[in-house]
């Protein structure tokens, strides 16, 4: 990351205003590489310097990437008057200006949501042309049928005429569960696809984006910072078979962690 002013960096990477930052600096509550710094004009390189503000490290990369295990009754938005948002669940150290959810999950759906301030990555993830698949663990009202596979692979046309891109599915040891991978995110798409097949989705839990699997030890509402290595895994478009194998091998525990 290029050099920038210390006060500007702190203002961009924390929830504090510029006036707050001036007071914090004046009080000697900011250190650069272990040395107290009171001058907001100080030029720093966040990738090279360790910045501590009021005892907490401040993220130093060009962008920040967090994955969250979204719980039920929380919406993927930056603000809302009626519901709690994914940003409301963030611990203080991650409440950074410009952070937004890259993509969405319905209020009653759970699982992996990426939070970032990197618009270019968000666009790449959400574009169907980029083939970054989103994998969902689906609980169905009736058992999964093998004839769903070719229908989904061809791309369903819904009752309102909406055409869905081809999707991959994989049946699981319990016939009421399956995995499905999509490359787009139309409104209630998974629910509407299974409705078109004569079934009903009882619950939807996103377990992976690309090749990045939601950690089983990440509880609902918790988040985890990821870095470039994990971003590369996330952009892997060929990971679905590996994900299916892992889910099958650890199937009972995935049901528990997915709140099923």
KAVEN-V514611 format. One record per run of one state. SS is the DSSP state (hx for helix, st for strand, lp for the rest). FROM is the first residue (numbers start at 1). TO is the last residue. If there is no record, write none. Layout:
BEGIN
SS_FROM_TO ; SS_FROM_TO
END
This chain:
BEGIN
lp_1_3 ; st_4_5 ; hx_6_13 ; lp_14_17 ; hx_18_26 ; lp_27_29 ; st_30_32 ; lp_33_34 ; st_35_36 ; lp_37_42 ; st_43_44 ; lp_45_50 ; st_51_53 ; lp_54_55 ; st_56_57 ; lp_58_64 ; st_65_70 ; lp_71_73 ; st_74_75 ; lp_76_83 ; st_84_85 ; lp_86_86 ; hx_87_89 ; lp_90_91 ; hx_92_94 ; lp_95_99 ; st_100_102 ; lp_103_109 ; st_110_116 ; lp_117_118 ; hx_119_126 ; lp_127_127 ; hx_128_130 ; lp_131_133 ; st_134_140 ; lp_141_146 ; hx_147_154 ; lp_155_156 ; st_157_157 ; lp_158_162 ; st_163_163 ; lp_164_167 ; st_168_171 ; lp_172_176 ; st_177_182 ; lp_183_188 ; hx_189_196 ; lp_197_200 ; st_201_209 ; lp_210_211 ; st_212_213 ; lp_214_222 ; st_223_226 ; lp_227_227 ; hx_228_234 ; lp_235_239 ; hx_240_249 ; lp_250_250 ; hx_251_257 ; lp_258_260
END
